[in-house]
Amino acid sequence: MKYIYYRFKCDHRGLHYFRVKKIKGEPTPLVVKITIGTQPKKGRPFCVGITLIKYITFISSYGWKMESEEWNNSIKEITEAEYNKAFELLMKKLK
């Protein structure tokens, strides 16, 4: 199993981290989303915490332009260490 990690940062949608698991090169249907910080828009998708979302939601809401450098500055592929650091930060906030 291989994981790919992403960071999404946008002024009006907040800071999110994603863990996408790939099996045999194909993404699995579920993605772990970590939301950190306060977002101006209120609602469940923007609450601080850990959420399990569908891969299609990840692509359609956050990563639909991630392969285009000229169009997308919001989502970037990151290392496992950066993702784990965000996870630990979230755990401290939730305690």
Wavefront OBJ file of the C-alpha trace (Angstrom):
o trace
v 0.000 0.000 0.000
v 1.151 3.470 -0.813
v -0.155 6.738 0.532
v -0.049 10.113 -1.186
v -0.443 13.227 0.957
v -1.765 16.643 -0.032
v -2.152 20.067 1.584
v -4.956 22.385 0.469
v -4.811 26.012 1.570
v -7.315 28.636 0.472
v -8.372 31.928 2.076
v -12.087 31.210 2.046
v -11.952 27.402 2.501
v -9.245 27.030 5.136
v -6.366 24.594 5.599
v -6.888 20.894 4.898
v -4.594 17.877 4.715
v -5.462 14.700 2.816
v -4.213 11.113 2.855
v -5.042 9.125 -0.275
v -4.311 5.405 -0.243
v -3.376 3.751 -3.518
v -3.534 0.029 -4.170
v -1.939 -1.219 -7.386
v -1.665 2.370 -8.613
v -5.372 3.156 -8.250
v -6.833 5.351 -5.475
v -9.153 3.727 -2.963
v -12.677 5.143 -2.637
v -12.043 6.769 0.779
v -9.756 9.686 1.681
v -8.838 10.944 5.175
v -9.249 14.730 5.473
v -7.775 16.727 8.351
v -9.137 20.251 8.779
v -7.094 22.703 10.857
v -7.923 26.260 11.836
v -11.041 28.346 11.666
v -12.738 28.898 8.349
v -14.954 31.888 7.596
v -17.649 29.608 6.176
v -19.508 27.604 8.812
v -20.763 24.095 8.310
v -19.771 20.494 8.744
v -17.200 20.275 5.926
v -15.351 23.217 7.448
v -15.244 22.092 11.106
v -11.890 21.417 12.731
v -11.333 17.666 12.905
v -10.888 14.469 10.939
v -13.341 13.504 8.216
v -13.575 10.494 5.932
v -14.613 11.593 2.439
v -15.044 9.871 -0.903
v -12.237 10.106 -3.458
v -14.633 11.680 -5.966
v -15.413 14.443 -3.412
v -11.693 15.031 -2.926
v -11.132 15.436 -6.659
v -14.266 17.454 -7.404
v -14.008 19.817 -4.416
v -10.277 20.211 -3.836
v -8.090 18.576 -6.474
v -9.785 19.127 -9.816
v -6.984 21.399 -11.022
v -4.068 19.879 -9.126
v -2.166 18.760 -12.217
v -2.151 22.242 -13.759
v 0.587 24.512 -12.383
v -0.810 27.650 -14.036
v -4.356 27.158 -12.659
v -3.765 25.685 -9.259
v -1.854 27.179 -6.358
v -4.096 25.778 -3.602
v -3.274 22.060 -3.469
v 0.222 20.621 -3.238
v 1.608 17.144 -2.722
v 3.447 16.943 0.613
v 5.527 14.472 2.606
v 4.270 11.992 5.153
v 6.180 13.875 7.873
v 4.264 17.115 7.162
v 0.949 15.241 7.239
v 1.867 13.557 10.535
v 2.853 16.922 12.018
v -0.581 18.335 11.091
v -2.234 15.252 12.610
v -0.344 15.730 15.895
v -1.243 19.436 15.944
v -4.906 18.555 15.491
v -4.771 15.968 18.284
v -3.375 18.629 20.654
v -6.193 21.018 19.687
v -8.847 18.368 20.294
v -7.566 17.433 23.784
l 1 2 3 4 5 6 7 8 9 10 11 12 13 14 15 16 17 18 19 20 21 22 23 24 25 26 27 28 29 30 31 32 33 34 35 36 37 38 39 40 41 42 43 44 45 46 47 48 49 50 51 52 53 54 55 56 57 58 59 60 61 62 63 64 65 66 67 68 69 70 71 72 73 74 75 76 77 78 79 80 81 82 83 84 85 86 87 88 89 90 91 92 93 94 95
